[in-house]
Amino acid sequence: MQADILTIAALGAHPLSVLTGMTVQDTRGVEEVQPVDDDFVVDQARVLLEDMRVQAFKIGVLGSVENVAAVAEVLADYPDVPVVLDPVIASGRGDPLADEEMLAALTELLLPLTTVLTPNSIEARRLTQDEDDGDVAEDMPLADCARYLLELGARHVLITGTHETAPQVVNTLYGPGGVICTDAWERLPGSYHGSGCTLASALAVMLAHGMPVGEAARAAQRYTWETLAHALRPGMGQAIPNRFFANRVFNPGA
């Protein structure tokens, strides 16, 4: 939630938050997730949506199957508002944040409402696993993963190459007609806490500003890479993207 709020604010938009789960976590990983009651999730969203005009939705950790259904119920009433879905399956350390039942609900209920799905390569392959035997297609080409996810209803899929082994991080945006664009970025050393949240939130802001999906995806990637290049290390674990890298710190004594 903090990653979303910081990113959205840094890019000049106003974030409205609906809490779907509470976590016990630090820069080293996630220790526990406590889902929020699904009725409370709907109440949070409805109150905000009745008060203000929302230009885009960004979805992250949902916490339970009931919350997946609750969010889908709300989104169905706003078919013209762009939806960016970050399918957070695990933390950067590998702590599980979604089980198989949740993934099944996500693909069935949320993908058909999604404007851009933003999985990394591990998440893309996990989302295309065989529902009958539970096997994950670890070697499945990412283009095939994207095609499968598009067939499930997502309008666009931006697969990031952070977890691949190539010298550069290669991110590819797919649409109904195939590849829309591919962008390669210098692979930075170390690991980062909240990079996927930063990318998805930045993309939501770009879409809220009315940018076409291809341009929005490239602008969001460029911003995210800069936050990582200027990352901070305040804790004992992963570095934190510096979402305000372009802003000077206010000095009240200046």
SENUMAR-665790 format. One record per residue (C-alpha): residue in one letter; chain; x, y, z. Coordinates in steps of 0.02 Angstrom, whole numbers, plus 50000, padded with zeros to 5 digits. Each point is the difference from the previous one (the first is absolute). Example, Ala and Ser with C-alpha at 12.3 -4.5 7.8 and 13.67 -1.06 7.14 Angstrom:
A,A,50615,49775,50390
S,A,50069,50172,49967
***
This chain:
M,A,50000,50000,50000
Q,A,50141,50119,50042
A,A,50085,49961,49834
D,A,49839,50039,49907
I,A,49967,50162,50093
L,A,50178,50064,49980
T,A,50005,49959,49815
I,A,49832,50075,49958
A,A,50036,50158,50099
A,A,50173,50019,49922
L,A,49922,49996,49827
G,A,49876,50136,50039
A,A,49841,49902,50030
H,A,49894,49980,50156
P,A,49994,49822,50072
L,A,49842,49930,50079
S,A,50036,49844,50103
V,A,49893,49846,50030
L,A,50085,49883,50123
T,A,49978,49816,49956
G,A,50125,49926,50121
M,A,50121,50043,50139
T,A,50177,49933,50002
V,A,50142,49972,50121
Q,A,50151,50041,49892
D,A,50163,50094,49985
T,A,50133,50018,49866
R,A,50050,49819,50026
G,A,49832,49922,49961
V,A,49819,49970,50048
E,A,49967,49905,50161
E,A,49810,49997,50001
V,A,49848,50060,49902
Q,A,49831,50033,50080
P,A,49859,50024,49873
V,A,49872,50137,50031
D,A,49817,49946,50004
D,A,49929,50004,49823
D,A,49846,50101,50049
F,A,50116,50131,50074
V,A,50099,50003,49837
V,A,49841,50036,49902
D,A,49946,50134,50124
Q,A,50168,50089,49987
A,A,49991,50001,49811
R,A,49818,50051,49984
V,A,50018,50150,50116
L,A,50149,50067,49903
L,A,49923,49968,49829
E,A,49840,50089,50048
D,A,50101,50151,50058
M,A,50130,50021,49863
R,A,50027,49963,49817
V,A,50133,49866,49982
Q,A,50110,49996,49844
A,A,50084,49830,50023
F,A,50005,49849,50114
K,A,50158,49912,50060
I,A,49983,49829,50083
G,A,50135,49914,50102
V,A,49993,49876,50145
L,A,49820,49945,50030
G,A,50020,49878,50144
S,A,49854,49882,49971
V,A,49884,49925,49870
E,A,49858,50101,50076
N,A,50097,50160,49971
V,A,50032,49952,49819
A,A,49813,49983,49975
A,A,49966,50162,50094
V,A,50120,50100,49891
A,A,49928,49922,49842
E,A,49826,50051,50058
V,A,50053,50181,50018
L,A,50100,50007,49837
A,A,49854,49930,49900
D,A,49906,50162,50033
Y,A,50139,50105,49921
P,A,50036,49918,49831
D,A,50074,50158,49923
V,A,50131,50029,50135
P,A,50173,49923,49963
V,A,50052,49858,50116
V,A,50181,49953,50034
L,A,50018,49832,50086
D,A,50164,49954,50083
P,A,49979,49814,50040
V,A,50105,49997,50159
I,A,50030,49815,50031
A,A,50152,50013,50112
S,A,50113,50129,50082
G,A,50173,50037,49931
R,A,50069,49872,50124
G,A,49876,49870,49940
D,A,49873,50009,50142
P,A,49833,49938,49930
L,A,49863,50131,49987
A,A,49871,49903,49899
D,A,49948,49818,49999
E,A,49935,49896,49855
E,A,49818,50037,50040
M,A,50034,50186,49996
L,A,50091,49987,49834
A,A,49855,49904,49925
A,A,49878,50135,50059
L,A,50114,50137,49936
T,A,50012,49927,49826
E,A,49813,49965,49992
L,A,49931,50159,50078
L,A,50129,50138,49978
L,A,50093,49966,49838
P,A,49844,50036,49894
L,A,49991,50172,50084
T,A,50186,50040,49981
T,A,50069,50131,49881
V,A,50183,49955,50034
L,A,50065,49850,50097
T,A,50178,50026,50064
P,A,50077,49832,50050
N,A,50185,49965,50011
S,A,50056,49844,49907
I,A,49976,49887,50153
E,A,49823,50064,50028
A,A,49957,49986,49815
R,A,50049,49816,49999
R,A,49914,49967,50165
L,A,49838,50074,49934
T,A,50006,49880,49853
Q,A,50026,49843,50102
D,A,49897,49844,49966
E,A,49844,50011,50107
D,A,49981,49810,50006
D,A,50171,49946,50060
G,A,50066,50165,50071
D,A,50161,49993,49899
V,A,50082,50167,49961
A,A,50066,50017,49823
E,A,50170,50066,50053
D,A,50070,49994,49824
M,A,49846,50065,49911
P,A,50046,50139,49878
L,A,49941,50167,50065
A,A,49912,50038,49836
D,A,49895,49844,50027
C,A,49963,50053,50178
A,A,49942,50170,49938
R,A,49891,49921,49867
Y,A,49919,49888,50130
L,A,49967,50145,50120
L,A,49926,50104,49859
E,A,49884,49856,49958
L,A,49942,50000,50181
G,A,49941,50179,49976
A,A,50140,50123,50039
R,A,50007,50134,49866
H,A,50188,50026,50015
V,A,50140,49907,50090
L,A,50165,50083,50047
I,A,50122,49862,50049
T,A,50158,50060,50087
G,A,50167,49911,49990
T,A,50066,50043,50172
H,A,50015,49817,50049
E,A,50076,49941,49836
T,A,50188,49977,49975
A,A,50030,50112,49849
P,A,50129,50140,50017
Q,A,49860,50127,49979
V,A,49827,50003,50074
V,A,49884,49977,49851
N,A,49817,50047,50022
T,A,49872,49961,49867
L,A,49825,50068,49979
Y,A,49878,49885,49912
G,A,49828,50039,49930
P,A,49869,49907,49900
G,A,50107,50015,49843
G,A,50162,49940,50082
V,A,50149,50102,50056
I,A,49966,50186,50015
C,A,50173,50051,50060
T,A,50156,49930,50083
D,A,50114,50103,50111
A,A,50171,49953,50067
W,A,50074,50079,50157
E,A,50169,49988,50084
R,A,49994,49865,50133
L,A,50040,50084,50165
P,A,50090,49907,50139
G,A,49910,49941,50156
S,A,49816,49973,50034
Y,A,49859,50122,50037
H,A,49849,50002,50115
G,A,49847,50062,49907
S,A,50062,50017,49822
G,A,49849,49909,49927
C,A,49880,50110,50100
T,A,50092,50153,49937
L,A,49985,49948,49818
A,A,49815,49956,50012
S,A,49956,50160,50093
A,A,50099,50107,49878
L,A,49911,49916,49855
A,A,49832,50035,50080
V,A,50045,50185,50015
M,A,50054,50008,49818
L,A,49835,49922,49946
A,A,49905,50118,50115
H,A,50083,50144,49906
G,A,49928,49930,49839
M,A,50159,49929,49923
P,A,49982,49855,49876
V,A,50049,49833,50076
G,A,50164,49984,49905
E,A,50060,50173,50047
A,A,49939,49979,50178
A,A,50094,49836,50019
R,A,50163,50074,49938
A,A,49984,50156,50108
A,A,49962,49894,50154
Q,A,50152,49890,49967
R,A,50114,50150,49979
Y,A,49939,50074,50164
T,A,50017,49834,50092
W,A,50177,49972,49937
E,A,50050,50173,50063
T,A,49926,49964,50172
L,A,50107,49843,50007
A,A,50156,50087,49937
H,A,49978,50127,50141
A,A,49943,49871,50129
L,A,50020,50021,50187
R,A,50057,49869,50125
P,A,49926,50051,50168
G,A,49982,49823,50068
M,A,50096,49837,50011
G,A,49917,49918,49850
Q,A,49955,50053,49824
A,A,50023,50176,49934
I,A,49848,50114,49987
P,A,49958,50087,49834
N,A,50021,50187,50018
R,A,49836,50062,49928
F,A,50045,50182,50029
F,A,50171,49988,49918
A,A,49964,50154,49893
N,A,49945,50110,50146
R,A,50115,50104,50109
V,A,49977,49971,50185
F,A,49919,50153,50082
N,A,50120,50087,50117
P,A,49903,50112,50122
G,A,50161,50090,50048
A,A,50047,50048,49822
***
